[in-house]
Amino acid sequence: MSTYKEFQEDFKGLVENDKLSHAYLFFGEDSEKRREKFIFAKSLANFLENGVFEEPVKLLRESLVISPDEKGTTGIDSVRAMRYFLCQKPVDSIRRTLIIEEARSLTTEAQNAALKIVEEPPSAALIIFIADVEDSLSPVLTSRLQKIYFSSSAAEEKPPIMSDSRESIEEVIDNDKVDDFFKALIVDFRKNKIKNSRLLKDTLNRLVLMKQFNLNKRLQLRALIEGFAQKSEPSGE
């Protein structure tokens, strides 16, 4: 199953279980993924309105795309249009979906105004910011968004997890790189919090236990990696 298909199933589950967040940041640097992120956002809007998770062939009533102006910027007037659009109650959809095609084009003033919308969104609003990199927006605004990372075509679909070989574990321990190892895992898993939620939770729990109770690092690393291996194995169904 491709990453795109996995994202589809993830978001379908969020919608069906009424757990869809109100604001997302779709990001990923690969130029091949720029179009894909935009299509995915429109497909999600189509699913919310018509129950079909694919790029719409006709204009959606409950979706609005904000694009940069001729100068390549998205200013405060566009944000005012966003607010007006989102404040209208949806008729044909579960949510009113706003897609900001080039998040990096938002001016500082526009980002500040968008922050206020994100912090106090209308109940039926869905806002999707699209960017190449996570830091395209201000740190404060970015911190309010659920982040979905679209990996490059060359990247493996599975998170890059350290080998479970004894030599690799010994290398981490001997070089006092345990903290660096956990930090790298957490950063990687957070690129797709939906897909990697269980792995991220396991990693954070293991790290807390090690810090609080001074547990054997070698054994804890082995247990963690073995747990990753079990979760990545096919279920056989």
N, C-alpha and C positions, 0 to 999 in steps of 0.2 A: 504494500500500500504506500502510495506516495505521501510526502509531507502535506501536499495540498489536500488530498483526500482525508488524511487524518485530521487536519484542521476543520474540514467540513463536518466530520462526525463529532468533533469536540464542540463546535459551536451549535450544532443541532441539539446536542445534549444539554447545553447551557440554556438554549431557548425552551426546550421541552420541560426542563426542570425549573424554569423561571429564575435562573441564576446568571443571566446575562448582565454584565457590568454596564454602566452608563457611558463609559469613555475608554477608548483603546488607542494605543499607538502601535501601528503596524510598521515595522522597520526591518531593514536588511540591505546591505550595500550592493549585492550582486545586481548588475544592470539588467540581467534577464528577469529578476524578480520585481523590478519596479512596476511593470505593467501587471504582473500577477497580483501584487498587493491591491492594486486599484480594482482589478476584476473581482478579487475575492470580496472586497468591501461591498461592491455593487451586488454581487451574488448573495451575500448575507442579507442585504436590504431586500432583494427579490424574494428570499426565503421567508422573511418576516411578513412580506406583503402578499405573496402568492403561493408560498409553500414549496417553491422550487429553488434549489440551491445551484443556480447557474446564472451566467451573465444575462441580464434582462434584454429582451429584443425590442421592448417598447418602454416609453417613459414611465417611471414609477411615480405614483401620486404622493407617496409618503417619504420620498428621498430627495435630498438636495446635495449637489456637488459644488464645493467652493474651489475655484481655481485661481491662480495668480493673474493679476491684470497685465496689461501690455508692458509694464515696467518690471514684471517679475515679482511683484509684491502682493501681499494680501493684507489690507489695512482695516482700520476700525469700522468702516462702513460695511465691510463684508461680515464682521462679527455682529453688528447690529442686525443684519439680515439673518444670520444664524439664530440669534436669540428669538426673533419674531417667528421664524419657521418652527423652532423647537417648542415654542409656547402654544402652538396650535395642537389640539387633541387629534390623534390619529383616528381615521375612520376605516380605512382599508387595511391597516397593518397593526401589528403588535406594538411597534415603535415607530417614531419618526426618526429617520436615519440621516445624519449629517456627515458627509465625507469631505474632509479637507485634503485635497489631492497633493499639495506640496506644503507640508507643515513648516519647512524651513523658510518659506516665503512670508510667514506671518511677521509683521513688524512687532517691535517691543510693545507698543501701545495695544496692538491687536491681541498679543499673547496675554497681556494683563486682563483684557476684557474677556478673552476666552477662558481664563482661569476662573473668573467669577461664575461663568456658566457651568463649568465643570464642577466647581465646588457646591453649587446649588442648582443642579439640573432639574428640568421638568421631569415628572415621574415616568413619562413615556418617551424620553429622549435617548438616543444612541448616537454618540459622537465618535468618529474614527479619524484620527490623525495619521497621515501616511508620510513616511520619511525614509531616507537612506540609512541614517544613523540615529542612535538613541538620543544623543545630545543635540539634536536639531532644534529642540525647544529649550526654554529656560528650565533649570533644575526644579523649580517649584511646580511648574505646570507638568513636567514629566513625571514627577513623583505622584501626581494625582491620577495617572493613567495606568491601566492594565497593559502590559507590554507583550506583544506577540512578535517573535523573531522569525522572519522568513530566511532560512539558511540559504547559502549560495549553492548553485547546482553542483559544485565540486565537493561540497561538504557531505559527510555521512549523515544519514537520517538519525542514527542513534547518537546520543550525547557521547563525546569522547571520554570514556571512562578508563582509568588506568588499568593495565593488565593485572590479573589477580595472582601473578607469579610471585613466589617468595622473594626473588631477587628485587623486584620492583618495590615491594613493601619495605625491604631492608634498606633500599637506597633512599627512600623518603625519610625513614627513621634516622638513619645514620647521618644524613645531611641536614637534619633538623628542619625538614620541609613540610611537616605535618600541617601547620597553619596555612602555608601556601597551597597545599594540595586541596584542603577543604575550601579555601577561598575560590580557587579555580573551578571546582565543582559547582559551588553555589552560583557563581557568576554565569556559568554555562547553563545550568538548569533554569535560571531565571529568564533566559532568553525566550523560553516557552513555558510559562508557569502552568498552563493548562495541561499540556502533554506530560510534563515532568513533575506534576504536583506531588505524587507519592515519593519519587526519588528525592525531591527537594526536602520534603518533610523528614524522610529517613536520615538524610545527611545532617540537617539541622539538629535533630534529636540526638544523633550520635555525637555530634560536636559538643552539645550542651552536657551530655553525660560525661564525656572525657574531661571537660573543664571543671565540672562541679565535683566529681568524685575521683579525679586523678587515676582513671582506669588505664590499664595496659594499652598503650597506643598501637602496638603491633597487632594484638588480638582484635582490637576494635576496627582497625583498618581492614583486616582480613574478613571480619564479619560483615562489614559494610559492603565490600566488593563482592562477596559471595551473595549477599542480598540483591545487589544490582544484577548479577548474572542470572539469578532465579527469576527476577521480574522481566528480564529481556528474553527468556526462553519462550518458544511458542507454547500455547496452552494445549494444542493437540485437537482443539475443537474444529 
